[in-house]
Amino acid sequence: MTIASPDCQYHILPATWRDLNAVRHVEQVCFPQDAWPLLDVIGVLTMPNVVRLKAVCSQQVIGFVAGDVRRAERISWIATIGVLPEYRGRGIGRDMLQSCEAQLPTPFIRLCVRFSNHAAITLYESVGYAQVGRWEAYYQDGEAALVMEKVRQSGL
């Protein structure tokens, strides 16, 4: 998928283990307190039943999303989603999220988001997610996570 943004034509493409360093960079910049350790990044880029997409502008990875499919539970989890700060506010996160969702085969999709991340919460609500729970002290600094869920039409 190719999308034009005011100063960047970006592409949403499958991510692979070859994107390890770029995905680690996105994680570390987007989530300085909670970035995944190296082994977790390797896992998300190599494990089966994970949809992994990257946003690329000028041959640079500027965003990453991963969806963990749990067929037996009829749920998928958006395990991580992030866009480098200088590229935010252009719809890249929304496009990555919707591209990932389109590849998830389950009727329910969930994600966790920092309680204080109002921009992300607004985005998720705008595409159909609703709060279904709260996990106290989820993040490294003790902040709570909102658990949000999107219910899709049956027949997926």
N, C-alpha and C positions, 0 to 999 in steps of 0.2 A: 504494500500500500504506500503510495506517495502522496504527501499532503504539502501544500504550500502554506507557509507562515510568512508574516511580513518581511523578515530578513533571513529566512532559512527554509529551504525546501527539504523536508525530512521524510524519511522512509521508516516504516515499521516492518521489521524483518525478524525471522527466527534467530534466537541467540544460541550459541554453542559454547563448548568448553574453550574454544579459541578466543572468546570474549572475556575470559576470566579477569584479566587485569582491568579492562574497561568497566566491567560490572562491579568489581571491587572498588574502583574509583567512585562510581556513582553511589554505591552504598555508603562509603566513607564520607563523601561530601553531603549527601542528603540526610544521613542519620549518624552524625558524629558521635553521639552517645550510645547508639544501639546498632551500629553497623555489624553485619554478620561476620563471624570469624571466617578465615580462609576455607576451612573444611566445609562450612555451610554453603559458601558460594560455589565451591566445586560440586557439592551435592545437588544444588538447585540447577546447575548447568548440565548435569549428567544423569540424574535419576529418571527412571521411567515415570509416566503419568504426571509429568509437569509440563505445562505450557509455558514457554519462556520466549519473550519478545524484547527486542531492543528498538529504540528510536535512534536513528542515525542522521546526522546533518554534517555535510562536508567531510564524510568519512570518519566522523567522531561519534562515539556512542554518547548520547546526551540523556538517555533515559532507559529504564529497564522495568519490566513487570514479569512476575512469575505467578502462575496459577497451579495449585496443587489439587489434582483430581482424586477424589475419594468416592469411587463408584458405589461401593457397598453401603456407604452412608448417604448416598444421593446428594452429596455436597462437594463443592470445590471451594478452596480457600485462596484468595489473593494473598500470597505469602509475602510479597513485597512489591512496591511500586514507588518509583522515584524519578524525578526529572531534575537535572542540574539547575541550580538557582537562576543562572543567566538565561535559561530557556523557559522558565515558568510563565504562566499567564497567557500562553499561546494556544492552549487546547491540546498540547502534546500528551499530557497525563490522561485526559479524557479519551483521546484517540487510542492510546496504548491500552487503557482499561477496557474499552469497548472491543478492541481487536482481540484481547485475551479472552474476554467473556464469550465472544463468538466461537471460540475453539473449546470451550468448556462444556462437557456433555451432561452436566447435572442440572436439575431444576432449582437448586439452591446454591447461591454463591455468598460466601462470608468473607469478611476482612476485619482487621483490627486497626484502629487509628488512635493516636494520642488524643486524650480528652481536650487538650489545648490547641489542637491543629484545626482551627475553624475553617481555613481555606479548603483543606482536604474533606472535612465533614460536609461542607456545602457542595463540593463536587460530587461526592458519593450520593448525597440526597438528591441531587439534580438528575442523576441517572438511575434512580429507583431503589437505592439502599435505605433501610430504616434501622434504627437502633434496636437490637434485640438483647443486649446484655452489656455488662460492664465488668471488666476484670481489674480489680484493685492492684496497685503496685506492680503492674505488668512490665513497665519499662525500667531500665537500669537505675534511673534517678527516683524511682518510686511512683512516677505518674501513672494514673489509671489509663486503661485502654477502653474505648467503646468498641463493642462488637456490633458490626452492622451486617445486614443480610439483604440480599436481593432475591425475590422469588420470581421465577420466570414461568412462562406458560408451559403446561405439561406437553409431553410429546417430544421433548428434547432427547 
